[in-house]
Amino acid sequence: MQELEIDKEQELKEIQRSYKQLVKIMSPRMKPGDEKRLERAFEVAAEAHKDQRRKSGIAYIFHPLEVAKIVAGEIGLGTTSVMCALLHDTVEDTELTFDDIRREFGDEVVKIIDGLTKISQISSRTESIQAENYRKILLTLSDDIRVILIKLADRLHNMRTLDTMSRKNQLKISSETIYLYAPLAHRLGLYSIKSEMEDLSMKYTEREKYKEIAGLLNTTKRGRNKFISEFIKPIQEDLEKVGLKANVFGRPKSIFSIWNKMKKKEVSFEDVYDKFAIRVIIDSPVEREKEDCWRAYSIITDQYRPSPNRLRDWLSHPKANGYESLHTTVMGSKGKWVEVQIRSKRMDEIAEKGLAAHYKYKEGASNENKNKADEIIENWLMQVREYLKSPETNPLDFIEDFKLQLYTKEIYTFTPKGELKVLPVGATALDFAYHIHTGVGDTCIGAKVNNKLVSISHVLQNGDQVEIITSKKQKPSESWLSIVTTSRAQSKIKNSLKEEKKLVAENGKEILERKLKGLKVPLTHENLQVLINYFNSQSALDLYYNFAVHKLNPQRLKELSINGQKLEIPKHDKQPIEIDEFTVFKKTKLDKNAELVIFGESSNQFPFEFAKCCNPIPGDDVVGFISINGVVKIHRTNCKNVINLMSKYGYRIIKASWTPNEASDFLMEIGINGIDELGVLNKITHIISDEMEVNMQSMSVESNNGIYEGKLKIYVKNQQQLQSLIDRLKAIEGVTGVSRIE
C-alpha cells in the first residue's frame, strides 16, 4: 500500500513537471491573465481525468498535456487553443458537460471543444475507414481552423504512443493517419508534423521496411555527419565573410520519403542521393529577406556546382500554403548531389508551423504581406467550403477528389505584360480570366495562349503566357461552372448569375405590379407574403424571377380572394397557420406581468432565441416575441421586423431584460471604412486584439482607388464593450466610419 502511495506521489510530481514545461513553452507569448486561464484549464482537466488511465497504465492527464505541448510548441497556437487541447477529451470521456465548460471558459472554448468532440465521436464510431465520416471531419474546417490543428496534435500524440495498442488498432489508426491527417498537415504547411505522421504510419503498416531503412540510416550516420560537416564548413565561412548571419545544418530526410523515392525510382537505399538536406537559415530583416537569400545562393553555387534543372524559387512565388524558400541541388565532394534549402528565420518558422505561423506574422507585417497571408489562408478555406457545399453521391469519390486538392501542384502563368499568376494544375483560360478580375471573367469569350487562339475551356500549362479576349455582350452561364476549377472563379460566376437574376426579377416585379393594379390591389408587404406562400416561392426574388421567365402564369392571380385591398388565399387552399391568443398564452403560461430575464431564472420558463435580423447583445433595449412554436425571439426594440410584429400581434409580445452575464460572448459584425494608408489594418487589429483583447472571427477588406471598406466579425460581451471598441476604432487616423451592422 505504501509503495502505491509513493508511486502516486511520484506521478503527481511528473504531472506538475509536465505542466510547468507547458507553461515554459507558452510564457514568451502569454498576455496578462493568460497564465491564470491556462492553470484553471489544467486544474479542470486534471480533476476530470483523475481516475482515468491510458492503455499503457499511465495517468490519462499526460495525454492532453502532451497534446497541449504540441499545440503550443510545434504548431505555435495561442492560449485559447492550448486550453482547448488540455480540455479536448473532458466532455467526451468524463462527466463534464458543455455547460460546465461554458461557465468556466466561455463560448469560444466550448465551440472548439464541441468540434473536437464531434470528430472523436465520428472517428470512434466504426472499426473501418468511412469516407462519409471524413467529410464530417472536414466540415469543421469551415467553422474554426483551430479545431483541425488541435486534432492534428491529438492524432500525432496518439501515433507517438501507438505501441501500447492492439495490432488491429495500430493498423486502423495508422491507415487513417496516412489517408487523411498527413495530407491535411501537408496542406496546412505543417511539414514536420506531416513527415512524422508518415514515418510513424509506415512504422506500423510497413514494419520490416521501416526497420530496414531506419537501421541503414543509423549505420551510415557517422559517415553522413562527417560529409555534412565538411560540406557546411566553407559555406559557413563565406557567409560570415560577407556579413550574413546564418545557421547552417544538415537534416535527414524522413524514412517515408526515402522509401517513396526507392519505390518511385526503383533504386536501392544506396542509390537515393538526397537522404538529407542542408538548410541555410538566415537571420535577416523582412525587407532584406529575398536579397539575402539570393546572396547566400550565390555563395553556395560559387562553392559547389548547381544542377540547372533543380532550382526551385519559392521566394518569388510562394506555395499556396505560404511556404517560402529557395531550393537548389549542388554537386558535393565524391560526386554526391546535395539538396540545399535557403530561407530566412521567418520563412523557416512558417515552413515548420505552417498556417498557424501566419497569424503570428501578419499582425506585424506590412499591408501587402498581411493581405498575402490572409489571402493564402482564406483562399484555401474557401476552396474547402466549395467542396463541402454539395455532397457527392459517392462519398469515397468526394474524399479522393479532396485528397488530390490537398496535394495540388501549381503552375506559373503570365499576363501579356509578364505579371506572374499562380494557378492550380488543371486551371483553364476562364480560371485565369477570373484570377485577373471579376469583370474580365464575366466578359471572357476566349484567350490567346502563347499567341494561339483557344477556347475558354483550354487547360493551361506551366509557363503559358495568356491574353484574355473579352466582349461586352458576353455574360456568364451555368455551363461555366463545369469549366472552371478554382473556387474563386466558381464563386464569382455564381455571384454574377445571381446579379443577372436580380435584373431579370425587376421585369417580373413590373409585370406583377401591373397585373395587381388591374385587380385594384397594391403590392404591399402583406400581399407579397401571401403571393410568396401561394406560389410556393422561396423569396420575393424567386417570385419576381419566375413571373419574368413565364414559369408562373399571371392569370392565376385571379384565383386569390380580394378583401378590400388585401389578397387572401381561398379557404379550399392551404391556409397559413393562425395562432390565437389562447393558444399562445397556453403554450407559454403567459400573464400580463410576465417578463423574460435573459440568462436569469425565467430563462428556464420561457425558452428563447436571439433574432438574427437585429442580433441583440447585453445592454441593448430588447423585447420578446413569441413564435408559433412557443420559443421567444429576442429582438432589439428598434428592429424593423419587431416593430411590424408588435403593430399586428401585440398579445404575443413579452417584456425582456438582461441579467449580467460576463461568461457569454456574442458574435457581432461591424463595418469600417477610410483612407487606405500603410499600416492602418495593423492599427485596427492592434486595438481589437491587443488593447481591447476582443476575439475576432474574421476580417474582410476591399480597397479601391485609395479607399477601403471592411467587415469585421468579433466576439463581444455586451453593448458597452462594443461601443467602446467602435469609439476606439473611430479615433484611428485614416478611419472615416465605423458602424454596427444589423
C-alpha positions in Angstrom: 0.0 0.0 0.0 2.8 2.4 1.0 4.6 1.7 -2.3 1.4 2.6 -4.2 1.2 5.9 -2.4 4.8 6.7 -3.2 4.1 5.9 -6.9 1.1 8.2 -6.9 3.2 11.0 -5.3 5.8 10.5 -7.9 3.2 10.5 -10.6 1.7 13.8 -9.3 5.2 15.3 -9.4 5.6 14.2 -13.0 2.2 15.7 -13.9 3.3 19.0 -12.3 6.6 18.9 -14.1 4.9 18.3 -17.4 2.6 21.2 -16.8 5.5 23.5 -15.9 7.1 22.6 -19.2 3.9 23.6 -21.0 3.9 27.0 -19.2 7.6 27.5 -20.1 6.7 26.9 -23.8 3.8 29.4 -23.6 5.4 32.1 -21.4 7.0 34.2 -24.2 3.7 34.9 -25.8 1.2 34.9 -23.0 -0.8 38.1 -22.3 -1.8 39.3 -18.8 -4.3 36.9 -17.3 -3.4 34.1 -19.7 -1.4 32.1 -17.1 -4.4 32.0 -14.7 -6.7 30.9 -17.5 -4.2 28.2 -18.6 -3.8 27.0 -15.0 -7.5 26.8 -14.5 -7.9 24.7 -17.6 -5.2 22.4 -16.4 -6.9 22.0 -13.0 -10.3 21.3 -14.5 -8.8 18.7 -16.9 -6.7 17.1 -14.2 -9.7 16.8 -11.9 -11.9 15.4 -14.6 -9.4 12.8 -15.7 -8.1 11.9 -12.2 -9.4 8.4 -12.1 -8.6 7.5 -15.8 -5.6 5.8 -17.2 -4.4 5.1 -20.7 -3.9 1.6 -22.2 -0.2 1.9 -21.1 -1.3 2.4 -17.5 -0.1 6.0 -17.1 -2.4 8.7 -15.9 -4.7 9.9 -18.7 -3.9 13.6 -18.0 -0.5 13.1 -19.6 -2.2 12.8 -23.0 -3.9 16.2 -23.0 -0.7 17.7 -21.6 1.3 16.3 -24.4 -1.3 17.4 -27.0 -1.2 20.9 -25.5 2.7 21.0 -25.8 2.4 20.1 -29.5 -0.2 22.8 -30.0 1.9 25.3 -28.1 5.4 24.4 -29.3 5.2 22.5 -32.6 2.2 24.3 -34.1 2.6 27.6 -32.2 -1.1 28.4 -31.4 -2.2 30.7 -28.6 -3.5 30.4 -25.1 -7.1 29.6 -26.0 -6.1 26.8 -28.3 -3.7 25.3 -25.7 -6.6 25.4 -23.1 -8.8 23.6 -25.6 -6.1 21.0 -26.1 -6.0 20.4 -22.3 -9.8 20.1 -22.2 -10.4 18.3 -25.5 -11.4 15.0 -24.0 -13.3 16.2 -21.0 -16.8 16.3 -22.4 -16.5 13.0 -24.3 -14.7 11.0 -21.6 -15.7 12.5 -18.3 -18.9 13.8 -16.5 -18.1 17.4 -17.5 -20.7 19.0 -19.8 -20.5 21.8 -22.4 -22.4 23.9 -19.9 -19.7 23.3 -17.3 -17.0 24.3 -19.8 -19.0 27.3 -20.9 -19.4 28.6 -17.3 -15.7 28.3 -16.7 -14.2 29.3 -20.1 -16.8 30.8 -22.4 -18.4 30.1 -25.7 -15.2 30.2 -27.8 -13.6 27.4 -25.9 -16.9 25.4 -26.0 -17.2 25.8 -29.8 -13.7 24.4 -30.3 -14.1 21.5 -27.9 -17.5 20.8 -29.5 -15.8 20.5 -32.9 -13.1 18.2 -31.4 -15.7 16.1 -29.6 -17.7 15.6 -32.8 -14.5 14.5 -34.6 -13.7 12.0 -31.9 -17.2 10.6 -31.9 -17.0 10.2 -35.7 -13.6 8.5 -35.6 -14.5 6.0 -32.9 -17.9 5.1 -34.3 -16.7 2.5 -36.7 -13.9 0.0 -37.0 -13.3 0.8 -40.7 -12.4 3.9 -42.6 -15.6 5.7 -43.6 -15.4 8.3 -46.3 -18.7 9.9 -45.1 -17.2 10.3 -41.6 -14.2 12.1 -43.1 -16.5 14.5 -44.9 -18.0 15.4 -41.4 -14.5 15.9 -40.1 -13.7 18.3 -42.9 -16.8 20.3 -42.2 -15.1 21.6 -39.0 -12.6 23.4 -41.3 -15.4 25.8 -42.2 -16.1 26.7 -38.6 -12.7 27.1 -36.9 -9.4 26.1 -38.4 -8.0 25.6 -34.8 -10.2 22.5 -34.4 -8.3 20.7 -37.1 -4.9 22.0 -35.9 -5.6 20.7 -32.4 -7.0 17.4 -33.8 -3.7 17.0 -35.8 -1.8 17.5 -32.5 -4.1 14.9 -30.8 -3.5 12.4 -33.7 0.2 13.0 -33.6 0.5 12.2 -29.9 -1.7 9.1 -30.4 0.7 8.0 -33.2 3.7 8.6 -30.9 2.1 6.3 -28.2 0.7 3.6 -30.6 3.0 0.9 -29.2 0.5 0.0 -26.4 -2.4 -0.5 -28.8 -3.5 -3.8 -30.3 -2.2 -4.6 -33.8 -5.7 -4.1 -35.2 -5.9 -0.6 -33.8 -2.3 0.2 -34.8 -3.2 -0.6 -38.4 -6.6 1.2 -38.3 -5.2 4.4 -36.8 -2.0 4.4 -39.0 -4.2 3.9 -42.1 -6.5 6.8 -41.1 -3.4 9.0 -40.4 -1.7 8.4 -43.8 -5.1 8.6 -45.6 -6.3 12.0 -44.4 -4.4 13.5 -41.4 -0.9 13.6 -43.0 -2.3 15.2 -46.3 -4.1 17.7 -44.1 -0.9 18.6 -42.3 0.8 18.9 -45.6 -1.8 21.3 -46.9 -1.7 23.4 -43.8 2.1 23.7 -44.1 2.9 21.6 -41.1 5.7 19.7 -42.8 7.4 18.4 -39.7 4.2 17.0 -38.3 3.3 15.6 -41.8 6.7 13.9 -42.1 6.5 12.4 -38.5 2.9 11.1 -39.2 4.1 9.5 -42.4 7.1 7.9 -40.7 5.0 6.6 -37.7 2.3 5.3 -40.0 4.9 3.4 -42.0 6.4 2.1 -38.7 3.1 0.1 -38.2 2.0 -0.5 -41.8 5.3 -1.5 -43.3 7.3 -2.6 -40.2 10.1 -4.5 -41.9 10.9 -1.9 -44.5 10.8 0.8 -41.8 13.2 -1.1 -39.6 15.5 -1.8 -42.6 15.7 1.9 -43.7 16.0 3.1 -40.1 18.8 0.7 -39.5 20.6 1.7 -42.7 20.3 5.4 -41.7 21.7 4.6 -38.3 24.6 2.6 -39.8 25.6 5.4 -42.2 25.0 8.2 -39.6 28.7 8.7 -38.8 29.8 8.9 -42.4 26.9 11.2 -43.2 27.6 13.5 -40.4 31.2 13.8 -41.5 30.2 14.6 -45.0 27.7 17.2 -43.8 30.4 18.9 -41.6 32.9 19.1 -44.5 30.2 20.3 -46.9 28.9 23.1 -44.5 32.3 24.4 -43.3 33.3 26.5 -46.4 29.7 27.8 -46.8 29.6 29.0 -43.2 33.0 30.7 -43.6 32.0 32.5 -46.8 28.6 33.6 -45.4 30.4 35.2 -42.4 32.9 37.0 -44.7 30.1 38.9 -46.4 28.3 39.6 -43.1 25.4 37.2 -43.4 24.4 35.7 -40.0 23.1 32.2 -40.8 22.6 28.8 -39.1 23.7 26.0 -41.5 22.9 22.4 -40.7 22.1 19.1 -42.2 18.7 17.4 -41.7 18.0 13.8 -42.7 15.0 13.1 -45.0 12.2 11.1 -43.5 12.2 7.3 -43.7 8.8 7.5 -45.6 10.3 10.0 -48.1 13.3 7.8 -48.7 11.1 4.7 -49.2 8.9 6.6 -51.6 11.9 7.5 -53.7 13.2 4.0 -53.6 9.9 2.8 -55.0 9.3 5.6 -57.5 12.8 5.4 -59.0 13.2 1.7 -58.4 16.6 2.1 -56.8 18.3 0.8 -53.6 18.9 2.7 -50.4 22.5 3.4 -51.5 21.3 5.0 -54.8 19.0 7.5 -53.1 21.3 10.5 -53.3 19.3 13.0 -51.3 19.0 11.2 -47.9 19.4 14.6 -46.2 19.1 18.2 -47.0 21.3 21.2 -46.0 19.4 24.1 -44.5 20.6 27.6 -44.5 18.5 29.7 -42.1 19.4 33.4 -42.4 18.8 35.9 -39.7 17.6 38.7 -41.9 15.1 41.6 -41.5 11.9 41.2 -43.6 12.8 43.9 -46.0 16.1 42.2 -46.9 15.0 38.6 -46.8 14.9 37.8 -50.6 18.1 39.8 -51.3 20.0 37.9 -48.5 18.7 34.5 -49.6 19.9 35.1 -53.2 23.3 36.3 -51.9 23.5 33.1 -49.9 22.6 31.2 -53.1 25.4 32.9 -55.0 27.9 32.0 -52.3 26.8 28.3 -52.2 26.9 28.0 -56.0 30.3 29.5 -56.1 31.5 26.7 -53.9 29.5 23.9 -55.5 28.2 23.4 -59.0 24.4 23.6 -59.1 22.1 21.3 -61.2 20.5 23.6 -63.7 17.2 21.7 -63.6 16.9 21.6 -59.8 16.4 25.3 -58.9 13.0 25.8 -57.1 12.2 29.5 -56.5 9.5 29.8 -53.9 10.7 33.2 -52.9 9.3 35.0 -55.9 6.1 32.9 -55.9 5.4 31.1 -52.6 3.4 27.9 -52.5 -0.4 28.1 -52.0 0.0 27.4 -48.2 2.5 30.3 -47.8 5.8 28.2 -48.0 8.7 30.4 -49.0 12.2 29.0 -49.7 14.9 28.7 -52.3 15.9 25.1 -53.2 18.8 24.1 -55.2 20.7 20.8 -55.7 24.5 21.1 -55.9 27.4 18.6 -56.5 29.3 18.0 -53.4 32.6 16.1 -52.9 32.9 12.5 -54.1 30.3 13.1 -56.8 27.3 13.3 -54.4 24.3 15.5 -55.1 23.1 17.6 -52.1 19.9 19.5 -51.8 20.2 22.9 -50.2 17.3 24.9 -48.8 17.8 28.6 -48.2 15.3 30.8 -46.2 15.0 33.4 -43.5 14.1 32.7 -39.9 10.6 33.9 -40.5 10.2 31.7 -43.6 11.6 28.8 -41.6 9.0 29.2 -38.8 6.2 29.3 -41.4 7.7 26.2 -43.1 7.7 24.4 -39.7 4.4 25.7 -38.2 2.5 26.4 -41.4 -0.8 28.1 -41.3 -0.6 28.9 -37.6 2.6 30.9 -38.1 0.8 33.3 -40.5 -1.3 34.6 -37.7 1.8 35.4 -35.7 3.5 37.3 -38.5 0.6 39.0 -40.2 0.0 41.4 -37.3 3.5 42.9 -37.6 3.6 42.6 -41.4 3.1 45.3 -44.0 -0.3 45.6 -45.5 0.9 43.8 -48.6 2.4 40.9 -46.7 -0.5 40.7 -44.3 -3.1 40.6 -47.1 -1.0 37.9 -48.8 -1.1 35.8 -45.7 -4.8 36.3 -45.3 -5.4 35.5 -48.9 -3.4 32.3 -48.7 -5.4 31.1 -45.7 -8.8 32.3 -46.9 -8.4 31.0 -50.5 -7.8 27.5 -49.3 -10.6 27.6 -46.7 -12.9 28.9 -49.4 -11.9 26.1 -51.6 -12.7 23.6 -48.8 -16.1 25.1 -48.3 -16.8 24.9 -52.0 -16.1 21.1 -52.0 -18.3 20.7 -48.9 -21.3 22.6 -50.2 -22.8 19.9 -52.4 -22.5 16.3 -51.2 -21.4 13.8 -53.9 -23.4 10.7 -54.5 -20.4 8.6 -53.7 -18.6 9.8 -50.5 -15.4 7.9 -51.5 -15.1 9.8 -54.8 -15.6 13.0 -52.8 -12.8 12.2 -50.4 -10.4 11.1 -53.2 -11.1 14.3 -55.0 -10.5 16.3 -51.9 -7.2 14.5 -51.1 -6.0 15.4 -54.6 -6.6 19.0 -53.7 -4.5 18.6 -50.5 -1.5 17.8 -52.7 -2.4 20.1 -55.6 0.6 21.3 -57.6 0.7 24.7 -59.0 1.5 26.2 -62.4 3.1 29.6 -63.1 1.4 31.6 -65.9 2.0 35.1 -67.2 0.0 38.0 -68.5 0.9 39.7 -71.7 2.9 42.3 -69.6 4.8 39.5 -67.8 3.0 39.5 -64.5 3.1 36.2 -62.7 -0.2 34.4 -61.9 -0.1 31.2 -59.8 -2.9 28.7 -60.5 -3.6 25.1 -59.6 -2.8 22.4 -62.1 -5.8 21.9 -64.4 -6.8 25.6 -64.4 -8.5 26.8 -67.6 -8.3 30.1 -69.5 -11.6 31.1 -67.8 -10.0 30.5 -64.4 -7.1 32.8 -65.5 -9.7 35.5 -66.5 -11.4 35.4 -63.1 -8.0 35.4 -61.4 -7.3 38.8 -63.1 -10.6 40.4 -62.3 -14.3 39.5 -62.0 -15.2 41.9 -64.8 -12.6 40.2 -67.1 -14.0 36.8 -66.2 -17.7 37.7 -66.7 -17.0 39.0 -70.3 -14.4 36.4 -71.3 -15.1 34.8 -74.8 -11.7 33.2 -75.4 -8.0 33.6 -75.0 -4.6 33.7 -76.7 -2.2 31.3 -75.1 1.3 31.8 -76.4 -0.3 33.9 -79.3 -2.5 31.0 -80.3 -6.3 31.4 -80.1 -8.0 29.0 -77.7 -11.4 28.5 -76.1 -12.3 29.5 -72.5 -12.1 25.8 -71.5 -8.5 25.4 -72.7 -6.4 23.9 -69.9 -3.3 25.9 -69.1 0.3 24.6 -68.8 3.3 25.8 -66.8 4.9 28.9 -68.3 2.0 29.8 -70.6 1.5 33.5 -71.5 -2.2 34.2 -71.5 -4.1 37.1 -73.1 -7.8 37.2 -72.3 -10.3 38.2 -75.1 -13.5 39.9 -73.8 -16.8 41.1 -75.3 -19.3 43.5 -73.6 -22.1 41.2 -75.0 -20.8 38.1 -73.1 -22.4 37.0 -69.9 -21.7 34.1 -67.5 -23.8 31.0 -67.9 -24.5 27.9 -65.7 -22.3 25.8 -68.0 -19.2 27.8 -67.0 -19.3 26.2 -63.5 -18.2 22.9 -65.2 -15.3 24.7 -67.0 -13.5 26.3 -64.1 -11.6 24.5 -61.4 -10.8 27.3 -58.9 -13.2 28.1 -56.1 -12.6 31.8 -56.8 -13.9 31.5 -60.3 -16.9 29.3 -59.2 -17.8 31.9 -56.5 -17.6 34.8 -58.9 -19.7 33.0 -61.6 -22.4 32.2 -59.0 -22.5 35.8 -57.8 -22.8 37.1 -61.4 -25.6 34.7 -62.1 -27.4 35.9 -59.0 -27.0 39.5 -60.1 -28.3 38.6 -63.5 -31.3 37.0 -61.8 -32.0 40.2 -59.9 -32.1 42.2 -63.2 -34.5 39.7 -64.7 -36.6 39.8 -61.5 -37.1 43.6 -61.8 -39.0 42.9 -65.0 -41.1 40.3 -63.2 -41.9 42.7 -60.4 -43.2 45.2 -63.0 -45.3 42.5 -64.6 -46.8 41.6 -61.2 -47.5 45.2 -60.2 -49.3 45.8 -63.5 -51.5 42.7 -63.0 -52.3 43.6 -59.4 -53.1 47.2 -60.5 -55.7 45.8 -62.8 -57.2 44.0 -59.8 -57.0 47.3 -57.8 -54.7 45.7 -55.2 -51.4 47.3 -54.2 -48.2 45.3 -53.8 -47.8 45.7 -50.1 -45.6 43.7 -47.8 -48.6 41.7 -46.5 -49.8 41.0 -50.0 -46.3 40.0 -51.1 -46.2 37.4 -48.3 -49.5 35.9 -49.4 -48.2 35.6 -53.0 -44.9 34.0 -51.9 -46.9 31.4 -49.9 -49.5 30.8 -52.6 -47.0 30.3 -55.4 -44.6 28.2 -53.2 -41.7 30.6 -53.8 -38.6 30.7 -51.7 -38.4 34.5 -51.6 -39.7 37.7 -53.3 -36.7 37.4 -55.7 -37.8 33.9 -56.8 -41.4 35.1 -57.2 -40.5 38.0 -59.4 -38.0 36.0 -61.4 -40.5 33.2 -62.1 -43.0 35.7 -63.4 -40.4 37.3 -65.6 -39.4 33.9 -67.2 -43.0 32.8 -67.5 -42.7 30.0 -65.1 -45.7 31.5 -63.3 -48.9 32.4 -65.1 -50.2 35.9 -64.1 -53.8 34.6 -64.7 -53.5 32.6 -61.5 -53.7 35.8 -59.6 -57.5 35.8 -60.2 -57.7 32.6 -58.1 -56.9 34.6 -55.0 -59.7 36.3 -52.9 -59.7 40.0 -52.5 -60.8 41.6 -49.3 -60.7 45.4 -49.7 -57.1 45.9 -50.8 -55.8 42.7 -49.3 -55.1 39.4 -51.0 -56.3 36.2 -49.3 -55.7 32.5 -50.1 -59.1 30.9 -50.8 -60.4 28.7 -48.0 -60.2 25.5 -50.0 -56.5 26.1 -50.4 -54.0 25.5 -47.7 -54.4 28.2 -45.0 -51.4 29.7 -43.2 -51.2 28.7 -39.6 -53.2 31.0 -37.4 -52.3 31.4 -33.8 -54.9 32.8 -31.4 -54.3 34.5 -28.2 -55.5 31.5 -26.1 -53.1 29.1 -27.9 -50.1 31.4 -27.3 -50.9 32.1 -23.7 -51.5 28.4 -23.0 -48.1 27.4 -24.6 -46.1 29.9 -22.6 -48.2 30.2 -19.4 -48.0 33.9 -20.0 -49.6 36.5 -17.8 -49.9 40.3 -18.0 -46.8 41.0 -15.9 -44.6 38.2 -17.4 -41.0 39.2 -18.0 -38.2 37.2 -19.5 -35.0 38.0 -17.7 -32.4 36.8 -20.3 -29.9 34.4 -18.6 -31.9 34.7 -15.4 -34.2 32.1 -13.7 -37.1 32.8 -16.0 -35.0 31.6 -18.9 -36.0 28.1 -17.9 -39.7 29.1 -18.0 -39.5 30.8 -21.4 -37.2 29.1 -24.0 -35.7 31.9 -26.1 -33.5 32.6 -29.1 -31.8 35.7 -30.4 -33.3 37.1 -33.6 -30.8 37.1 -36.4 -32.3 40.1 -38.1 -31.0 42.5 -35.4 -28.5 40.4 -33.4 -29.2 41.8 -29.9 -26.5 41.7 -27.2 -26.5 42.5 -23.5 -27.1 46.3 -22.9 -29.4 46.6 -25.9 -33.0 47.5 -25.3 -34.8 44.3 -26.1 -38.3 42.8 -26.4 -39.5 39.2 -26.8 -41.9 38.0 -29.5 -43.5 34.6 -29.0 -43.2 32.4 -32.2 -45.6 29.8 -33.2 -43.6 27.0 -31.5 -43.6 28.8 -28.2 -40.0 30.0 -28.4 -39.4 33.6 -27.5 -37.5 35.5 -30.2 -35.4 38.3 -28.6 -35.3 41.5 -30.8 -33.8 44.9 -30.3 -36.7 47.3 -29.7 -35.7 49.4 -32.7 -35.7 46.3 -35.0 -37.9 47.0 -38.1 -39.2 43.4 -38.0 -40.3 43.5 -34.4 -41.9 46.9 -34.8 -44.0 45.4 -37.6 -44.8 42.4 -35.5 -45.8 44.5 -32.4 -48.2 46.5 -34.5 -50.1 43.3 -35.5 -49.6 40.8 -32.8 -49.3 42.9 -29.6 -50.6 40.0 -27.4 -47.5 37.9 -28.4 -45.0 40.4 -27.1 -43.3 39.7 -23.8 -41.1 42.1 -21.8 -37.5 41.2 -21.8 -34.4 42.4 -19.9 -30.8 41.3 -19.3 -29.2 40.0 -16.2 -25.4 40.4 -16.0 -23.6 37.5 -17.8 -19.9 38.0 -18.4 -19.4 34.4 -19.4 -21.1 34.7 -22.8 -19.6 36.1 -26.0 -21.8 37.4 -28.8 -20.7 37.4 -32.5 -21.2 40.8 -33.9 -20.4 42.4 -37.3 -19.1 45.9 -37.7 -18.4 47.9 -40.9 -15.3 50.1 -41.2 -14.1 52.4 -44.0 -11.4 55.0 -44.5 -8.3 56.1 -46.4 -6.1 53.1 -47.4 -2.8 54.1 -45.8 0.2 51.9 -44.9 -0.3 50.3 -41.5 -4.0 51.1 -41.0 -5.0 47.4 -40.8 -2.3 46.8 -38.3 -3.6 49.6 -36.1 -7.2 48.2 -36.3 -6.1 44.7 -35.4 -3.9 46.0 -32.6 -6.8 47.8 -30.9 -9.1 44.8 -31.3 -6.8 42.1 -30.3 -4.1 43.7 -28.0 -5.7 46.8 -26.4 -9.3 45.7 -26.2 -8.5 41.9 -26.0 -11.5 41.2 -28.2 -11.6 37.9 -30.2 -12.0 38.4 -33.9 -13.6 35.6 -36.0 -12.9 37.1 -39.4 -11.9 40.2 -41.3 -12.6 41.1 -44.9 -11.3 44.3 -46.5 -11.6 45.6 -50.1 -9.6 48.6 -51.3 -10.4 50.7 -54.4 -8.7 53.9 -55.5 -7.2 54.5 -52.1 -10.4 53.9 -50.2 -11.0 50.7 -48.2 -14.2 49.2 -46.9 -14.2 46.3 -44.5 -16.3 44.0 -42.4 -15.2 42.6 -39.1 -16.8 39.7 -37.2 -15.9 40.0 -33.5 -17.0 38.5 -30.2 -18.1 41.0 -27.5 -19.7 40.6 -24.1 -22.1 43.5 -24.2 -23.2 46.7 -25.9 -20.9 48.8 -23.8 -17.8 46.8 -24.9 -19.0 47.1 -28.5 -19.5 50.8 -28.3 -16.1 51.3 -26.6 -14.4 49.4 -29.4 -16.3 51.4 -32.1 -15.2 54.7 -30.4 -11.6 53.5 -30.3 -11.6 52.5 -33.9 -13.1 55.8 -35.0 -10.2 57.6 -33.3 -7.6 56.0 -35.6 -6.2 58.4 -38.1 -7.5 57.5 -41.6 -10.6 55.7 -40.3 -13.7 57.7 -41.5 -16.5 55.5 -40.4 -17.3 52.6 -38.0 -20.8 51.1 -37.5 -22.6 48.1 -36.2 -24.1 46.0 -39.0 -27.6 44.9 -38.4 
